[in-house]
Each structure stands twice: as C-alpha cells, then as structure tokens.
Amino acid sequence: MPSVEFTSNLLRHLPTPRAEVLGATVRGALEAVFAEQPALRGYVLDDQGALRVHVAVFVDGRGVIDRDGLTDALGERSEVFVMQALSGG
C-alpha cells in the first residue's frame, strides 16, 4: 500500500502520523487520510480541491505534476510526502 507522510510542522495543528492507505492516485491517497483526519484537508487543499499554493507534495521523491486534479499515479509501494513551503526572510 502507498504511504502518506506529513512534515512535522503540521503537528502543532493536528496529529499527522504516517499512514498506509489505499489509493491509485495522489487524490485517492489523500482522501483516505482526510477520511480519518477531516480537519487536515483545509491545511492541504484549497476550496477548489487543488493543492494550496504553499503546499508541496512529492511522490517517490518527485514533485507532483497535477496540482489541481492530483491525478499523479501511485505504485503499490509509493511514498507520498506532504509539506508546507516556507517563505519569508
């Protein structure tokens, strides 16, 4: 099963343990996580269901291509990593 992991900076808002989930796409994997942790959705997705501007998602070390539909395919052992981009100076 694919796994989904979030950066530790989200821990100050919500528990975000690594999760093994069913999902053939990034959207499917994230929806499985959101089913268990609904409040996390607002930190990751905007009101249109696309990734928020300051969120980056990597699948097996590569940035996702489809930031709107999240249709990037996952393999049986894919690792999905979700992080909030930092900005400022």
VMD Tcl script that builds the backbone (N, CA, C; Angstrom):
set m [mol new atoms 267]
animate dup $m
set s [atomselect $m all]
$s set {name element resname resid chain x y z} {
  {N N MET 1 A 0.833 -1.187 0.000}
  {CA C MET 1 A 0.000 0.000 0.000}
  {C C MET 1 A 0.872 1.243 0.000}
  {N N PRO 2 A 0.450 2.282 -0.685}
  {CA C PRO 2 A 1.179 3.549 -0.610}
  {C C PRO 2 A 1.142 4.111 0.810}
  {N N SER 3 A 2.149 4.905 1.133}
  {CA C SER 3 A 2.165 5.562 2.436}
  {C C SER 3 A 2.110 7.070 2.219}
  {N N VAL 4 A 1.531 7.762 3.195}
  {CA C VAL 4 A 1.433 9.218 3.167}
  {C C VAL 4 A 2.034 9.735 4.464}
  {N N GLU 5 A 2.923 10.717 4.307}
  {CA C GLU 5 A 3.584 11.298 5.476}
  {C C GLU 5 A 3.550 12.816 5.353}
  {N N PHE 6 A 3.379 13.483 6.480}
  {CA C PHE 6 A 3.312 14.938 6.532}
  {C C PHE 6 A 4.492 15.470 7.331}
  {N N THR 7 A 4.926 16.688 7.001}
  {CA C THR 7 A 6.017 17.298 7.763}
  {C C THR 7 A 5.576 17.533 9.197}
  {N N SER 8 A 6.556 17.567 10.063}
  {CA C SER 8 A 6.263 17.717 11.485}
  {C C SER 8 A 5.691 19.082 11.840}
  {N N ASN 9 A 5.851 20.092 10.966}
  {CA C ASN 9 A 5.309 21.402 11.318}
  {C C ASN 9 A 3.784 21.393 11.380}
  {N N LEU 10 A 3.124 20.442 10.741}
  {CA C LEU 10 A 1.674 20.331 10.855}
  {C C LEU 10 A 1.257 19.754 12.213}
  {N N LEU 11 A 2.188 19.124 12.911}
  {CA C LEU 11 A 1.871 18.535 14.209}
  {C C LEU 11 A 1.415 19.572 15.227}
  {N N ARG 12 A 1.841 20.802 15.071}
  {CA C ARG 12 A 1.400 21.808 16.048}
  {C C ARG 12 A -0.072 22.134 15.868}
  {N N HIS 13 A -0.667 21.737 14.736}
  {CA C HIS 13 A -2.084 21.979 14.490}
  {C C HIS 13 A -2.931 20.714 14.625}
  {N N LEU 14 A -2.415 19.610 14.120}
  {CA C LEU 14 A -3.167 18.353 14.076}
  {C C LEU 14 A -2.216 17.170 14.175}
  {N N PRO 15 A -2.685 16.055 14.722}
  {CA C PRO 15 A -1.858 14.852 14.660}
  {C C PRO 15 A -1.772 14.370 13.210}
  {N N THR 16 A -0.565 14.114 12.751}
  {CA C THR 16 A -0.365 13.706 11.358}
  {C C THR 16 A 0.571 12.503 11.288}
  {N N PRO 17 A 0.142 11.363 11.812}
  {CA C PRO 17 A 1.017 10.193 11.734}
  {C C PRO 17 A 1.136 9.675 10.311}
  {N N ARG 18 A 2.244 9.005 10.034}
  {CA C ARG 18 A 2.415 8.340 8.746}
  {C C ARG 18 A 1.287 7.336 8.589}
  {N N ALA 19 A 0.721 7.243 7.386}
  {CA C ALA 19 A -0.413 6.355 7.161}
  {C C ALA 19 A -0.188 5.489 5.937}
  {N N GLU 20 A -0.548 4.241 6.049}
  {CA C GLU 20 A -0.579 3.322 4.916}
  {C C GLU 20 A -2.022 3.348 4.418}
  {N N VAL 21 A -2.219 3.671 3.140}
  {CA C VAL 21 A -3.579 3.875 2.630}
  {C C VAL 21 A -3.778 3.186 1.291}
  {N N LEU 22 A -5.022 2.974 0.952}
  {CA C LEU 22 A -5.369 2.524 -0.393}
  {C C LEU 22 A -5.508 3.760 -1.258}
  {N N GLY 23 A -5.033 3.692 -2.466}
  {CA C GLY 23 A -5.156 4.820 -3.374}
  {C C GLY 23 A -4.287 4.611 -4.592}
  {N N ALA 24 A -4.872 4.785 -5.769}
  {CA C ALA 24 A -4.123 4.621 -7.019}
  {C C ALA 24 A -3.561 5.941 -7.511}
  {N N THR 25 A -4.064 7.056 -6.934}
  {CA C THR 25 A -3.586 8.387 -7.303}
  {C C THR 25 A -3.300 9.177 -6.025}
  {N N VAL 26 A -2.645 10.319 -6.196}
  {CA C VAL 26 A -2.380 11.183 -5.045}
  {C C VAL 26 A -3.707 11.586 -4.399}
  {N N ARG 27 A -4.708 11.952 -5.217}
  {CA C ARG 27 A -6.007 12.331 -4.659}
  {C C ARG 27 A -6.606 11.191 -3.842}
  {N N GLY 28 A -6.562 9.983 -4.368}
  {CA C GLY 28 A -7.121 8.839 -3.645}
  {C C GLY 28 A -6.442 8.616 -2.310}
  {N N ALA 29 A -5.124 8.728 -2.292}
  {CA C ALA 29 A -4.379 8.541 -1.043}
  {C C ALA 29 A -4.707 9.644 -0.048}
  {N N LEU 30 A -4.739 10.894 -0.517}
  {CA C LEU 30 A -5.059 11.998 0.384}
  {C C LEU 30 A -6.487 11.895 0.908}
  {N N GLU 31 A -7.425 11.504 0.061}
  {CA C GLU 31 A -8.817 11.355 0.506}
  {C C GLU 31 A -8.917 10.298 1.596}
  {N N ALA 32 A -8.132 9.233 1.498}
  {CA C ALA 32 A -8.128 8.206 2.539}
  {C C ALA 32 A -7.629 8.786 3.868}
  {N N VAL 33 A -6.616 9.634 3.807}
  {CA C VAL 33 A -6.109 10.281 5.019}
  {C C VAL 33 A -7.159 11.248 5.565}
  {N N PHE 34 A -7.771 12.042 4.684}
  {CA C PHE 34 A -8.772 13.016 5.131}
  {C C PHE 34 A -9.996 12.343 5.743}
  {N N ALA 35 A -10.299 11.125 5.311}
  {CA C ALA 35 A -11.428 10.394 5.896}
  {C C ALA 35 A -11.183 10.129 7.376}
  {N N GLU 36 A -9.923 9.928 7.736}
  {CA C GLU 36 A -9.556 9.692 9.132}
  {C C GLU 36 A -9.287 10.992 9.883}
  {N N GLN 37 A -8.860 12.025 9.174}
  {CA C GLN 37 A -8.473 13.303 9.772}
  {C C GLN 37 A -9.053 14.448 8.927}
  {N N PRO 38 A -10.376 14.680 8.986}
  {CA C PRO 38 A -11.021 15.654 8.104}
  {C C PRO 38 A -10.465 17.078 8.218}
  {N N ALA 39 A -10.052 17.508 9.388}
  {CA C ALA 39 A -9.552 18.873 9.564}
  {C C ALA 39 A -8.261 19.117 8.794}
  {N N LEU 40 A -7.543 18.082 8.459}
  {CA C LEU 40 A -6.292 18.210 7.727}
  {C C LEU 40 A -6.518 18.711 6.296}
  {N N ARG 41 A -7.676 18.435 5.732}
  {CA C ARG 41 A -7.989 18.828 4.365}
  {C C ARG 41 A -7.760 20.326 4.141}
  {N N GLY 42 A -8.212 21.160 5.054}
  {CA C GLY 42 A -8.089 22.603 4.905}
  {C C GLY 42 A -6.664 23.115 4.931}
  {N N TYR 43 A -5.749 22.363 5.525}
  {CA C TYR 43 A -4.344 22.747 5.532}
  {C C TYR 43 A -3.649 22.385 4.222}
  {N N VAL 44 A -4.202 21.395 3.513}
  {CA C VAL 44 A -3.554 20.868 2.316}
  {C C VAL 44 A -4.213 21.369 1.026}
  {N N LEU 45 A -5.551 21.372 0.991}
  {CA C LEU 45 A -6.280 21.722 -0.227}
  {C C LEU 45 A -7.014 23.050 -0.081}
  {N N ASP 46 A -7.169 23.753 -1.206}
  {CA C ASP 46 A -7.951 24.988 -1.193}
  {C C ASP 46 A -9.429 24.644 -1.390}
  {N N ASP 47 A -10.282 25.654 -1.494}
  {CA C ASP 47 A -11.715 25.412 -1.609}
  {C C ASP 47 A -12.128 24.802 -2.952}
  {N N GLN 48 A -11.213 24.757 -3.919}
  {CA C GLN 48 A -11.474 24.114 -5.205}
  {C C GLN 48 A -10.957 22.677 -5.243}
  {N N GLY 49 A -10.324 22.233 -4.167}
  {CA C GLY 49 A -9.793 20.878 -4.102}
  {C C GLY 49 A -8.391 20.720 -4.654}
  {N N ALA 50 A -7.750 21.835 -5.022}
  {CA C ALA 50 A -6.366 21.796 -5.519}
  {C C ALA 50 A -5.409 22.018 -4.338}
  {N N LEU 51 A -4.147 21.687 -4.561}
  {CA C LEU 51 A -3.158 21.940 -3.516}
  {C C LEU 51 A -3.074 23.431 -3.235}
  {N N ARG 52 A -2.963 23.768 -1.979}
  {CA C ARG 52 A -2.754 25.169 -1.620}
  {C C ARG 52 A -1.416 25.618 -2.202}
  {N N VAL 53 A -1.295 26.913 -2.436}
  {CA C VAL 53 A -0.095 27.479 -3.060}
  {C C VAL 53 A 1.171 27.126 -2.281}
  {N N HIS 54 A 1.090 27.147 -0.968}
  {CA C HIS 54 A 2.286 26.913 -0.153}
  {C C HIS 54 A 2.401 25.474 0.349}
  {N N VAL 55 A 1.813 24.545 -0.398}
  {CA C VAL 55 A 1.929 23.124 -0.069}
  {C C VAL 55 A 2.619 22.426 -1.230}
  {N N ALA 56 A 3.562 21.578 -0.900}
  {CA C ALA 56 A 4.261 20.774 -1.912}
  {C C ALA 56 A 4.028 19.304 -1.595}
  {N N VAL 57 A 3.789 18.515 -2.629}
  {CA C VAL 57 A 3.602 17.072 -2.471}
  {C C VAL 57 A 4.597 16.371 -3.380}
  {N N PHE 58 A 5.268 15.388 -2.813}
  {CA C PHE 58 A 6.245 14.593 -3.550}
  {C C PHE 58 A 5.815 13.137 -3.537}
  {N N VAL 59 A 5.970 12.486 -4.674}
  {CA C VAL 59 A 5.714 11.052 -4.789}
  {C C VAL 59 A 7.026 10.401 -5.167}
  {N N ASP 60 A 7.504 9.552 -4.291}
  {CA C ASP 60 A 8.772 8.856 -4.514}
  {C C ASP 60 A 9.894 9.838 -4.857}
  {N N GLY 61 A 9.894 10.978 -4.162}
  {CA C GLY 61 A 10.968 11.956 -4.306}
  {C C GLY 61 A 10.789 12.965 -5.428}
  {N N ARG 62 A 9.698 12.890 -6.177}
  {CA C ARG 62 A 9.464 13.835 -7.281}
  {C C ARG 62 A 8.195 14.632 -7.011}
  {N N GLY 63 A 8.246 15.933 -7.315}
  {CA C GLY 63 A 7.080 16.780 -7.134}
  {C C GLY 63 A 5.924 16.350 -8.013}
  {N N VAL 64 A 4.708 16.463 -7.487}
  {CA C VAL 64 A 3.542 16.091 -8.292}
  {C C VAL 64 A 3.416 17.029 -9.484}
  {N N ILE 65 A 2.909 16.507 -10.566}
  {CA C ILE 65 A 2.717 17.282 -11.789}
  {C C ILE 65 A 1.344 17.943 -11.779}
  {N N ASP 66 A 0.325 17.196 -11.388}
  {CA C ASP 66 A -1.055 17.699 -11.415}
  {C C ASP 66 A -1.442 18.243 -10.042}
  {N N ARG 67 A -1.197 19.525 -9.837}
  {CA C ARG 67 A -1.509 20.162 -8.550}
  {C C ARG 67 A -3.004 20.436 -8.388}
  {N N ASP 68 A -3.762 20.402 -9.467}
  {CA C ASP 68 A -5.202 20.674 -9.392}
  {C C ASP 68 A -6.006 19.392 -9.198}
  {N N GLY 69 A -5.837 18.443 -10.107}
  {CA C GLY 69 A -6.607 17.202 -10.040}
  {C C GLY 69 A -5.990 16.129 -9.169}
  {N N LEU 70 A -4.681 16.256 -8.899}
  {CA C LEU 70 A -3.936 15.283 -8.094}
  {C C LEU 70 A -4.056 13.874 -8.666}
  {N N THR 71 A -3.927 13.793 -9.994}
  {CA C THR 71 A -4.093 12.515 -10.681}
  {C C THR 71 A -2.793 11.734 -10.859}
  {N N ASP 72 A -1.695 12.231 -10.324}
  {CA C ASP 72 A -0.427 11.502 -10.434}
  {C C ASP 72 A -0.619 10.086 -9.877}
  {N N ALA 73 A -0.165 9.098 -10.639}
  {CA C ALA 73 A -0.362 7.697 -10.263}
  {C C ALA 73 A 0.573 7.280 -9.134}
  {N N LEU 74 A 0.080 6.355 -8.315}
  {CA C LEU 74 A 0.870 5.773 -7.234}
  {C C LEU 74 A 1.071 4.293 -7.499}
  {N N GLY 75 A 2.237 3.810 -7.134}
  {CA C GLY 75 A 2.505 2.382 -7.183}
  {C C GLY 75 A 2.163 1.743 -5.844}
  {N N GLU 76 A 2.242 0.452 -5.804}
  {CA C GLU 76 A 1.914 -0.307 -4.590}
  {C C GLU 76 A 2.745 0.134 -3.383}
  {N N ARG 77 A 3.974 0.574 -3.619}
  {CA C ARG 77 A 4.857 0.970 -2.517}
  {C C ARG 77 A 5.270 2.436 -2.587}
  {N N SER 78 A 4.486 3.241 -3.266}
  {CA C SER 78 A 4.823 4.660 -3.382}
  {C C SER 78 A 4.806 5.344 -2.020}
  {N N GLU 79 A 5.670 6.338 -1.899}
  {CA C GLU 79 A 5.719 7.161 -0.691}
  {C C GLU 79 A 5.318 8.576 -1.067}
  {N N VAL 80 A 4.270 9.067 -0.428}
  {CA C VAL 80 A 3.761 10.413 -0.666}
  {C C VAL 80 A 4.176 11.262 0.526}
  {N N PHE 81 A 4.822 12.385 0.261}
  {CA C PHE 81 A 5.273 13.280 1.320}
  {C C PHE 81 A 4.654 14.648 1.094}
  {N N VAL 82 A 3.973 15.158 2.115}
  {CA C VAL 82 A 3.277 16.443 2.031}
  {C C VAL 82 A 3.969 17.431 2.956}
  {N N MET 83 A 4.330 18.600 2.388}
  {CA C MET 83 A 4.996 19.600 3.215}
  {C C MET 83 A 4.487 20.983 2.883}
  {N N GLN 84 A 4.568 21.850 3.866}
  {CA C GLN 84 A 4.235 23.253 3.652}
  {C C GLN 84 A 5.524 23.984 3.295}
  {N N ALA 85 A 5.479 24.719 2.203}
  {CA C ALA 85 A 6.644 25.503 1.809}
  {C C ALA 85 A 6.802 26.673 2.782}
  {N N LEU 86 A 8.018 26.994 3.107}
  {CA C LEU 86 A 8.306 28.116 4.000}
  {C C LEU 86 A 8.696 29.312 3.178}
  {N N SER 87 A 8.287 30.469 3.633}
  {CA C SER 87 A 8.660 31.690 2.940}
  {C C SER 87 A 9.027 32.742 3.977}
  {N N GLY 88 A 9.587 33.786 3.502}
  {CA C GLY 88 A 9.963 34.864 4.417}
  {C C GLY 88 A 11.455 35.099 4.346}
  {N N GLY 89 A 11.912 35.973 5.180}
  {CA C GLY 89 A 13.333 36.280 5.107}
  {C C GLY 89 A 13.962 36.524 6.417}
}
mol reanalyze $m
mol bondsrecalc $m
mol representation Tube
mol addrep $m
